[in-house]
């Protein structure tokens, strides 16, 4: 392991960095100097990939900083740091994203210091950063936040943007489907029922009913299944029963948290099915996404 580290960072840097850090590294996992060094540097392929991307001087700086960080903390797994950095380098190169490489080193050390506030291991902070770069290219078409202070939070925002964009693209088809089903809508003094009108309405219904309806957006847009919203006539804006109809049969009908509707609600649904030509489900209905 010493020969591997020395080859990449040079004898003097390796000697100084390891000698200053190894005293603590040898004790915080209790497995001796060789194991502590193996934790950090992993396989030779990753070390050489990082060296190829950052250059020899920046790699030396990164190794020294990471070893110093590892020696200064009371706990925290330091394994796979170089493999995570190699993955980041490969992501940047593969997507053609050019960043200031000295700043890449500094930001990597800053992210490693965030553990355990947000990440299960120090290396996962770097992996999350690489994921953010990749998802920005996919969702936004370019990298607008190359050095996120909190990659995990940026991942969550990018996922929300992706879902919003997907749902926006599906909205038109869901509206057209709702128009084609409008003739089967029905209301009386007690209840009313109508097809879901948009992807955003499906998300709202999912949140209100505490079920997984939001995952049905694509299926509804493609006409694989239909979602109907049953409400009290006296309170039409409040969710009551979410109904799925597929191939002319009611497959699911549940209140919030997948609770079975009341007897009066089930009788009303059965009468509606008879009116519009749908078949009520025979037997026990499975819950949404159960």
C-alpha positions in Angstrom: 0.0 0.0 0.0 2.9 2.4 0.8 4.3 1.8 -2.7 1.0 2.6 -4.2 0.6 5.9 -2.3 4.2 6.9 -2.9 3.9 6.2 -6.6 1.0 8.7 -6.9 1.8 11.5 -4.5 5.6 11.3 -4.2 7.8 10.1 -1.4 8.0 13.3 0.6 4.3 14.1 0.6 3.4 10.5 1.3 5.8 10.3 4.2 4.7 13.6 5.8 1.0 13.0 5.3 1.0 9.4 6.5 3.3 10.0 9.4 1.2 13.0 10.7 -2.1 11.2 10.3 -1.5 7.5 10.9 -1.2 7.7 14.7 -4.9 8.6 14.9 -5.9 6.5 11.9 -4.4 3.4 13.4 -6.7 3.7 16.4 -10.0 4.9 15.2 -10.9 1.5 13.7 -8.4 -0.5 15.7 -7.0 -2.5 12.7 -3.5 -1.0 12.3 -1.8 1.3 9.8 -2.2 -1.0 6.8 -5.9 -1.3 7.1 -6.4 2.4 7.7 -4.4 3.2 4.5 -6.4 0.5 2.6 -9.6 2.2 3.7 -8.7 5.5 2.1 -6.9 4.4 -1.1 -8.8 1.3 -2.1 -7.6 -0.1 -5.4 -4.8 1.2 -7.7 -7.2 1.8 -10.5 -9.2 4.5 -8.6 -6.0 6.2 -7.5 -4.6 6.4 -11.0 -8.0 7.6 -12.4 -8.0 10.5 -9.8 -4.4 11.3 -10.6 -5.2 11.3 -14.3 -8.0 13.8 -13.9 -6.7 16.1 -11.2 -3.0 16.0 -12.0 -0.2 15.0 -9.7 0.0 18.2 -7.6 -3.7 18.4 -7.0 -3.9 14.7 -6.1 -1.1 15.2 -3.6 -3.1 18.1 -2.0 -6.3 16.0 -2.0 -4.5 13.0 -0.3 -2.9 15.2 2.3 -6.2 17.0 3.1 -8.2 13.8 3.3 -5.7 12.1 5.5 -5.6 15.1 7.8 -9.4 15.1 7.9 -9.5 11.4 8.7 -7.0 11.9 11.6 -9.0 14.8 13.1 -12.4 13.1 13.4 -13.5 10.9 16.2 -15.5 8.5 14.0 -16.5 8.0 10.4 -15.7 5.5 7.7 -13.2 6.9 5.3 -13.3 4.0 2.8 -13.9 4.3 -0.9 -13.0 8.0 -1.0 -10.7 7.6 -4.0 -13.2 5.3 -5.9 -15.9 8.0 -5.3 -13.5 10.6 -6.6 -12.7 8.4 -9.6 -16.5 8.1 -10.3 -16.9 11.9 -10.1 -14.0 12.4 -12.5 -15.5 9.8 -14.9 -18.9 11.5 -14.7 -17.5 15.0 -15.5 -15.4 13.7 -18.3 -18.1 11.5 -19.8 -20.6 14.4 -19.8 -18.0 16.9 -21.1 -18.4 19.1 -18.0 -15.2 21.1 -17.3 -14.7 22.5 -13.8 -11.9 24.2 -12.1 -9.9 21.2 -10.8 -8.4 22.9 -7.8 -11.9 23.9 -6.7 -13.0 20.3 -7.3 -10.4 19.3 -4.7 -11.4 21.9 -2.2 -15.1 21.2 -2.6 -14.5 17.4 -2.2 -12.8 18.0 1.2 -15.6 20.3 2.2 -18.2 17.6 1.4 -16.3 14.9 3.2 -16.3 17.1 6.3 -20.2 17.2 6.3 -20.5 13.5 7.4 -22.4 12.3 9.4 -24.8 15.2 9.2 -26.3 14.1 5.8 -24.6 11.0 4.5 -24.2 7.4 5.5 -20.5 7.5 4.7 -18.0 10.1 3.7 -17.6 8.7 0.2 -21.4 8.8 -0.4 -21.2 12.7 -0.2 -18.9 12.6 -3.3 -21.2 10.0 -5.0 -24.1 12.3 -4.4 -22.2 15.2 -5.9 -21.6 13.1 -9.1 -25.3 12.2 -9.2 -26.2 15.9 -9.1 -24.0 16.7 -12.0 -25.5 13.9 -14.1 -29.1 14.7 -13.2 -28.6 18.4 -13.9 -27.6 17.5 -17.4 -30.7 15.3 -17.8 -33.2 17.6 -16.2 -31.9 21.0 -17.0 -29.8 20.3 -20.0 -26.7 21.9 -18.4 -24.9 22.1 -15.1 -26.2 25.2 -13.3 -25.0 24.3 -9.8 -21.5 22.6 -10.2 -20.5 22.9 -6.6 -23.6 22.3 -4.4 -23.2 22.9 -0.7 -25.7 20.1 0.0 -25.8 17.6 -2.8 -28.5 15.5 -1.2 -30.8 18.6 -1.1 -30.0 19.3 -4.7 -30.8 15.7 -5.6 -34.2 16.1 -4.0 -34.9 19.4 -5.9 -33.8 17.9 -9.2 -36.1 14.9 -8.7 -39.0 17.3 -8.0 -38.1 19.2 -11.2 -38.1 15.9 -13.1 -41.5 14.9 -11.8 -42.9 18.3 -12.5 -41.7 18.2 -16.1 -42.9 14.7 -16.5 -46.3 15.5 -15.1 -46.6 18.6 -17.3 -46.0 16.5 -20.4 -48.7 14.1 -19.3 -51.3 16.7 -18.4 -52.6 17.2 -21.9 -53.3 13.5 -22.4 -54.9 13.2 -19.0 -57.2 16.1 -19.8 -58.2 14.5 -23.1 -58.9 11.3 -21.3 -61.1 13.1 -18.8 -63.1 14.7 -21.5 -63.7 11.4 -23.1 -65.0 10.0 -19.8 -67.1 13.0 -18.8 -70.3 11.4 -20.0 -69.9 8.8 -17.2 -69.7 11.4 -14.4 -72.7 11.5 -12.1 -74.0 13.3 -9.1 -77.0 13.3 -6.8 -77.9 14.8 -3.4 -75.5 12.6 -1.6 -72.4 12.0 -3.7 -70.8 12.9 -7.0 -68.0 11.2 -9.1 -65.9 12.5 -12.0 -62.6 11.5 -13.7 -59.3 12.9 -12.5 -58.5 16.0 -14.5 -54.7 16.5 -14.4 -51.5 15.1 -13.1 -51.3 17.8 -10.4 -54.8 16.8 -9.2 -53.5 13.2 -8.9 -50.6 14.4 -6.8 -53.0 16.4 -4.6 -55.3 13.4 -4.2 -52.4 11.2 -3.3 -51.2 13.6 -0.6 -54.7 14.1 0.8 -55.6 10.4 0.8 -52.1 9.2 1.9 -51.8 6.6 -0.9 -49.6 6.1 -3.9 -51.9 7.5 -6.6 -49.2 9.8 -7.8 -47.3 6.8 -9.3 -50.3 6.2 -11.6 -49.8 9.4 -13.7 -48.2 7.6 -16.6 -50.7 4.8 -16.6 -53.7 7.2 -16.7 -52.1 9.4 -19.4 -51.6 6.3 -21.6 -55.1 5.1 -21.0 -54.1 1.9 -19.2 -56.3 2.7 -16.3 -58.7 5.5 -15.2 -59.0 7.2 -11.8 -62.3 8.6 -10.6 -62.8 11.0 -7.6 -65.9 10.4 -5.5 -66.8 13.3 -3.2 -69.7 14.4 -1.1 -72.0 16.7 -3.0 -72.1 19.0 0.0 -68.2 19.1 0.0 -67.0 18.6 -3.5 -63.5 19.9 -2.9 -62.6 17.4 -0.1 -61.3 14.0 -1.0 -63.5 11.1 0.0 -63.0 7.9 -2.1 -60.4 7.3 -4.8 -61.6 4.8 -7.4 -59.6 3.0 -10.1 -61.4 1.5 -13.1 -59.5 -0.7 -15.5 -61.0 -2.6 -18.5 -64.5 -1.6 -17.4 -64.1 -3.0 -13.9 -63.7 -1.2 -10.6 -60.3 -2.5 -9.4 -59.9 -0.3 -6.3 -62.1 2.0 -4.2 -60.6 3.3 -1.0 -60.9 6.2 1.5 -57.8 7.9 3.0 -55.0 5.6 4.1 -56.6 2.8 2.1 -59.6 2.4 4.4 -62.6 0.6 3.1 -65.6 2.9 2.2 -68.7 2.8 4.2 -71.7 0.6 3.3 -73.6 3.6 1.9 -70.6 4.7 -0.2 -70.2 1.2 -1.6 -73.9 0.9 -2.4 -73.7 4.3 -4.2 -70.7 3.1 -6.2 -72.4 -0.1 -7.2 -75.4 1.9 -8.4 -73.1 4.2 -10.4 -71.4 1.2 -12.0 -74.8 -0.2 -13.1 -75.7 3.2 -14.5 -72.6 3.6 -16.6 -71.9 0.0 -17.5 -68.9 -0.7 -15.3 -68.5 -4.0 -13.4 -68.1 -3.7 -9.6 -65.1 -5.7 -8.4 -66.0 -9.1 -7.0 -64.0 -10.1 -3.9 -61.6 -8.2 -1.8 -60.0 -5.2 -3.5 -56.3 -4.6 -3.0 -55.2 -1.2 -1.7 -53.5 1.4 -3.8 -50.0 0.2 -4.4 -50.3 -2.5 -1.8 
